[in-house]
Amino acid sequence: YVLVRGSKNTEVTHAENGCRFLLDPMHVYFSPRESTERMRIAEKIREGETIMVFFAGVGPLPIVIEKKAKPSRIIAIEINPSAVEYLWKNIKLNKSELIEMVLGDVADNIEDYAGTCDRVLMPLPEKSADYVAEAIQCLKPNGVCHFYCFSDESLVDEKKEKISQVVTSLKRKIVFRDVQKVLPYGPRIWKYRIDFELIG
């Protein structure tokens, strides 16, 4: 974003799915186009689940999940201090009570959550492939991961194979449950969600 003219206050409030999000698009990333996808994820959550959200940003996924589902616990990890500041504001704005914020890199902050999560969300396509091992580490047996990536339709199987290679290197087993087109990203490129379950 480039501010061409007008007020230097670029803070905005976005409303979706019965939630409100305060943010400054000059300092944090936020996609209002993904409100439908966030609701899709919330509808998958079973009562009492522990949810881990990598790359949580200003909190759209954890806050929508708490608002629309009945998890028991949500952990939100984010490395950008500006995003974490807005995450805290949005937790208060939406009167969320279940979200635990963690400031820092995913790889440095998951040890305490090993084997405790029913579901891991990886909503940053540019980075998800680098943190598959961390997602596996967090999951309980039969836990589910929602992995996001950018891909040409013809290369989705290649993305799945790379996930499988990481899982195999950890001597674990998964089964792929779903592949969902989320949003168009460029010519023939889509943002995809690949869902897989840890089975061993």
Secondary structure, DSSP 4 states (H G I P E B T S, - for coil): ----SS-S---EEEEETTEEEEE-TTTS---GGGHHHHHHHHHHPPTT-EEEESS-TTSHHHHHHHHHS--SEEEEEE--HHHHHHHHHHHHHTT--SEEEEES-GGGS-GGGTT-EEEEEE--TTTGGGGHHHHHHHEEEEEEEEEEEEEEGGGHHHHHHHHHHHHHHTT--EEEEEEEEEEEEETTEEEEEEEEEE--
